[in-house]
Amino acid sequence: MRDPLNSNLQVLLSDIVEELAPELHDDIPFVFYGHSLGALLAFEVARRFRARRVVAPSGLIVSGRMPPHLPLVRPALHRLADRDLLREVTLLGGIPREIQSQPEMCNLILPPLRTDLKLDETYLYSPEPPLECPVLACVGSNDPEVSVDAMRQWQLCTRSRFVFRTFEGNHFFMHGNATSFTNEVATFLHSVTPVEMP
């Protein structure tokens, strides 16, 4: 909440790469995971790592977002009036009712929420070769943000293994499927970052 808002995606991506790159090394495998806007950020950070020829992620996990090469299916939300924006995000299950009834909390979360939506909704895809790492893509069966068929198109973002899983639920399907989602992630992590047994 104390971080300044960043509405420029290129600057945000550069900042993320600058922070992460010195901490990641070949001897410790790592995987990027992102949900919704986070999926887009994880994908673009992986591409920037490749462009800089620094260590590559062992895998990429994405959920709840259209593949970067496909347009969003809904109209832009970041320009809506506060009340309308709250209503739309509430329909996605993104704001608990307890927070909706607290004007002070709404005033705190609306600026970063609006900024994140702007980053997501103004993104322009730039074609590049697919990533070399495996990708796990997960989606809720009733996600209004991305259909099951569209989510499957993340397969085009890798030339490596692609794993696709559907869960019952909406945009925040992981809340109602915590165990099965966690198990799926753990299985993928083990497959791309095998632990050597003594």
MARMARKOL-853520 format. One record per residue (C-alpha): residue number from 1; residue in three letters; x, y, z. Coordinates in steps of 0.05 Angstrom, whole numbers. Example, Ala and Ser with C-alpha at 12.3 -4.5 7.8 and 13.67 -1.06 7.14 Angstrom:
BEGIN
+-----+------+--------+--------+--------+
| seq | type |      x |      y |      z |
+-----+------+--------+--------+--------+
|   1 |  ALA |    246 |    -90 |    156 |
|   2 |  SER |    273 |    -21 |    143 |
+-----+------+--------+--------+--------+
This chain:
BEGIN
+-----+------+--------+--------+--------+
| seq | type |      x |      y |      z |
+-----+------+--------+--------+--------+
|   1 |  MET |      0 |      0 |      0 |
|   2 |  ARG |     60 |     47 |     11 |
|   3 |  ASP |     90 |     34 |    -58 |
|   4 |  PRO |     77 |     89 |   -109 |
|   5 |  LEU |     27 |     70 |   -163 |
|   6 |  ASN |     58 |     53 |   -230 |
|   7 |  SER |     13 |     59 |   -290 |
|   8 |  ASN |     68 |     48 |   -341 |
|   9 |  LEU |     76 |    -26 |   -357 |
|  10 |  GLN |    145 |    -20 |   -388 |
|  11 |  VAL |    172 |     16 |   -327 |
|  12 |  LEU |    139 |    -34 |   -280 |
|  13 |  LEU |    169 |    -93 |   -318 |
|  14 |  SER |    238 |    -61 |   -318 |
|  15 |  ASP |    233 |    -49 |   -243 |
|  16 |  ILE |    212 |   -122 |   -231 |
|  17 |  VAL |    269 |   -149 |   -273 |
|  18 |  GLU |    320 |   -103 |   -239 |
|  19 |  GLU |    297 |   -128 |   -170 |
|  20 |  LEU |    292 |   -202 |   -188 |
|  21 |  ALA |    352 |   -214 |   -234 |
|  22 |  PRO |    407 |   -206 |   -182 |
|  23 |  GLU |    371 |   -254 |   -134 |
|  24 |  LEU |    361 |   -312 |   -183 |
|  25 |  HIS |    417 |   -360 |   -202 |
|  26 |  ASP |    428 |   -423 |   -244 |
|  27 |  ASP |    439 |   -466 |   -182 |
|  28 |  ILE |    370 |   -453 |   -152 |
|  29 |  PRO |    311 |   -468 |   -199 |
|  30 |  PHE |    252 |   -421 |   -197 |
|  31 |  VAL |    184 |   -414 |   -228 |
|  32 |  PHE |    142 |   -352 |   -242 |
|  33 |  TYR |     69 |   -353 |   -223 |
|  34 |  GLY |     16 |   -301 |   -237 |
|  35 |  HIS |    -59 |   -296 |   -233 |
|  36 |  SER |   -100 |   -248 |   -276 |
|  37 |  LEU |    -55 |   -187 |   -288 |
|  38 |  GLY |     -1 |   -225 |   -251 |
|  39 |  ALA |     -2 |   -278 |   -307 |
|  40 |  LEU |     14 |   -224 |   -357 |
|  41 |  LEU |     69 |   -196 |   -314 |
|  42 |  ALA |    100 |   -265 |   -303 |
|  43 |  PHE |     99 |   -279 |   -377 |
|  44 |  GLU |    131 |   -212 |   -396 |
|  45 |  VAL |    183 |   -217 |   -341 |
|  46 |  ALA |    203 |   -286 |   -368 |
|  47 |  ARG |    210 |   -256 |   -437 |
|  48 |  ARG |    253 |   -199 |   -410 |
|  49 |  PHE |    297 |   -249 |   -373 |
|  50 |  ARG |    308 |   -284 |   -440 |
|  51 |  ALA |    323 |   -218 |   -476 |
|  52 |  ARG |    375 |   -200 |   -423 |
|  53 |  ARG |    405 |   -270 |   -428 |
|  54 |  VAL |    400 |   -279 |   -353 |
|  55 |  VAL |    379 |   -343 |   -318 |
|  56 |  ALA |    313 |   -371 |   -344 |
|  57 |  PRO |    255 |   -395 |   -302 |
|  58 |  SER |    245 |   -470 |   -298 |
|  59 |  GLY |    171 |   -460 |   -311 |
|  60 |  LEU |    114 |   -411 |   -316 |
|  61 |  ILE |     46 |   -418 |   -281 |
|  62 |  VAL |    -11 |   -375 |   -305 |
|  63 |  SER |    -84 |   -370 |   -286 |
|  64 |  GLY |   -145 |   -328 |   -298 |
|  65 |  ARG |   -122 |   -286 |   -357 |
|  66 |  MET |   -130 |   -286 |   -432 |
|  67 |  PRO |    -66 |   -307 |   -467 |
|  68 |  PRO |    -25 |   -245 |   -483 |
|  69 |  HIS |    -36 |   -252 |   -558 |
|  70 |  LEU |   -112 |   -251 |   -551 |
|  71 |  PRO |   -153 |   -188 |   -534 |
|  72 |  LEU |   -192 |   -183 |   -469 |
|  73 |  VAL |   -264 |   -203 |   -476 |
|  74 |  ARG |   -295 |   -150 |   -431 |
|  75 |  PRO |   -298 |    -75 |   -439 |
|  76 |  ALA |   -246 |    -33 |   -402 |
|  77 |  LEU |   -262 |    -22 |   -329 |
|  78 |  HIS |   -207 |     27 |   -307 |
|  79 |  ARG |   -246 |     88 |   -332 |
|  80 |  LEU |   -310 |     71 |   -295 |
|  81 |  ALA |   -337 |    113 |   -238 |
|  82 |  ASP |   -318 |     86 |   -169 |
|  83 |  ARG |   -387 |     57 |   -155 |
|  84 |  ASP |   -390 |     22 |   -223 |
|  85 |  LEU |   -319 |     -4 |   -216 |
|  86 |  LEU |   -335 |    -33 |   -147 |
|  87 |  ARG |   -397 |    -67 |   -175 |
|  88 |  GLU |   -359 |    -99 |   -233 |
|  89 |  VAL |   -302 |   -124 |   -190 |
|  90 |  THR |   -351 |   -150 |   -139 |
|  91 |  LEU |   -384 |   -191 |   -193 |
|  92 |  LEU |   -317 |   -224 |   -205 |
|  93 |  GLY |   -312 |   -241 |   -131 |
|  94 |  GLY |   -253 |   -194 |   -123 |
|  95 |  ILE |   -278 |   -152 |    -64 |
|  96 |  PRO |   -307 |   -184 |     -2 |
|  97 |  ARG |   -374 |   -155 |     21 |
|  98 |  GLU |   -342 |   -135 |     87 |
|  99 |  ILE |   -297 |    -87 |     50 |
| 100 |  GLN |   -352 |    -61 |      5 |
| 101 |  SER |   -389 |    -35 |     66 |
| 102 |  GLN |   -328 |      4 |     90 |
| 103 |  PRO |   -319 |     69 |     50 |
| 104 |  GLU |   -250 |     80 |     80 |
| 105 |  MET |   -226 |     12 |     56 |
| 106 |  CYS |   -257 |     24 |    -13 |
| 107 |  ASN |   -219 |     90 |    -18 |
| 108 |  LEU |   -155 |     53 |     -2 |
| 109 |  ILE |   -163 |     -3 |    -52 |
| 110 |  LEU |   -194 |     34 |   -111 |
| 111 |  PRO |   -132 |     72 |   -134 |
| 112 |  PRO |    -85 |     11 |   -139 |
| 113 |  LEU |   -142 |    -31 |   -167 |
| 114 |  ARG |   -156 |     21 |   -221 |
| 115 |  THR |    -81 |     25 |   -237 |
| 116 |  ASP |    -75 |    -51 |   -244 |
| 117 |  LEU |   -136 |    -53 |   -289 |
| 118 |  LYS |   -106 |      2 |   -333 |
| 119 |  LEU |    -41 |    -38 |   -339 |
| 120 |  ASP |    -79 |    -99 |   -360 |
| 121 |  GLU |   -128 |    -65 |   -406 |
| 122 |  THR |    -78 |    -22 |   -444 |
| 123 |  TYR |    -27 |    -78 |   -455 |
| 124 |  LEU |     -3 |    -86 |   -526 |
| 125 |  TYR |     25 |   -154 |   -546 |
| 126 |  SER |     91 |   -155 |   -583 |
| 127 |  PRO |    103 |   -220 |   -621 |
| 128 |  GLU |    166 |   -259 |   -601 |
| 129 |  PRO |    185 |   -333 |   -605 |
| 130 |  PRO |    152 |   -377 |   -553 |
| 131 |  LEU |    185 |   -388 |   -485 |
| 132 |  GLU |    230 |   -448 |   -475 |
| 133 |  CYS |    203 |   -466 |   -406 |
| 134 |  PRO |    142 |   -511 |   -391 |
| 135 |  VAL |     77 |   -476 |   -376 |
| 136 |  LEU |     20 |   -495 |   -329 |
| 137 |  ALA |    -45 |   -458 |   -345 |
| 138 |  CYS |   -105 |   -461 |   -298 |
| 139 |  VAL |   -175 |   -433 |   -305 |
| 140 |  GLY |   -242 |   -433 |   -270 |
| 141 |  SER |   -296 |   -467 |   -310 |
| 142 |  ASN |   -341 |   -405 |   -302 |
| 143 |  ASP |   -290 |   -349 |   -305 |
| 144 |  PRO |   -323 |   -289 |   -339 |
| 145 |  GLU |   -253 |   -261 |   -355 |
| 146 |  VAL |   -227 |   -319 |   -396 |
| 147 |  SER |   -261 |   -381 |   -425 |
| 148 |  VAL |   -233 |   -451 |   -420 |
| 149 |  ASP |   -219 |   -452 |   -494 |
| 150 |  ALA |   -184 |   -385 |   -493 |
| 151 |  MET |   -141 |   -404 |   -433 |
| 152 |  ARG |   -118 |   -465 |   -471 |
| 153 |  GLN |    -86 |   -418 |   -521 |
| 154 |  TRP |    -29 |   -405 |   -472 |
| 155 |  GLN |     -1 |   -468 |   -505 |
| 156 |  LEU |     23 |   -423 |   -561 |
| 157 |  CYS |     68 |   -385 |   -511 |
| 158 |  THR |    116 |   -443 |   -501 |
| 159 |  ARG |    155 |   -491 |   -545 |
| 160 |  SER |    162 |   -537 |   -485 |
| 161 |  ARG |    112 |   -579 |   -447 |
| 162 |  PHE |     43 |   -550 |   -435 |
| 163 |  VAL |     -2 |   -572 |   -378 |
| 164 |  PHE |    -74 |   -548 |   -375 |
| 165 |  ARG |   -122 |   -555 |   -317 |
| 166 |  THR |   -194 |   -532 |   -307 |
| 167 |  PHE |   -225 |   -523 |   -238 |
| 168 |  GLU |   -297 |   -512 |   -216 |
| 169 |  GLY |   -309 |   -439 |   -201 |
| 170 |  ASN |   -302 |   -369 |   -226 |
| 171 |  HIS |   -244 |   -320 |   -234 |
| 172 |  PHE |   -219 |   -335 |   -163 |
| 173 |  PHE |   -229 |   -411 |   -170 |
| 174 |  MET |   -169 |   -425 |   -125 |
| 175 |  HIS |   -207 |   -403 |    -63 |
| 176 |  GLY |   -257 |   -460 |    -70 |
| 177 |  ASN |   -205 |   -510 |    -94 |
| 178 |  ALA |   -146 |   -496 |    -49 |
| 179 |  THR |   -124 |   -568 |    -40 |
| 180 |  SER |   -132 |   -591 |   -112 |
| 181 |  PHE |   -101 |   -527 |   -139 |
| 182 |  THR |    -42 |   -531 |    -91 |
| 183 |  ASN |    -32 |   -605 |   -109 |
| 184 |  GLU |    -32 |   -588 |   -183 |
| 185 |  VAL |     20 |   -533 |   -173 |
| 186 |  ALA |     63 |   -578 |   -130 |
| 187 |  THR |     61 |   -633 |   -183 |
| 188 |  PHE |     82 |   -583 |   -236 |
| 189 |  LEU |    137 |   -554 |   -192 |
| 190 |  HIS |    165 |   -623 |   -178 |
| 191 |  SER |    165 |   -639 |   -253 |
| 192 |  VAL |    204 |   -577 |   -272 |
| 193 |  THR |    249 |   -570 |   -211 |
| 194 |  PRO |    264 |   -641 |   -190 |
| 195 |  VAL |    295 |   -648 |   -121 |
| 196 |  GLU |    355 |   -693 |   -118 |
| 197 |  MET |    348 |   -745 |    -63 |
| 198 |  PRO |    410 |   -762 |    -21 |
+-----+------+--------+--------+--------+
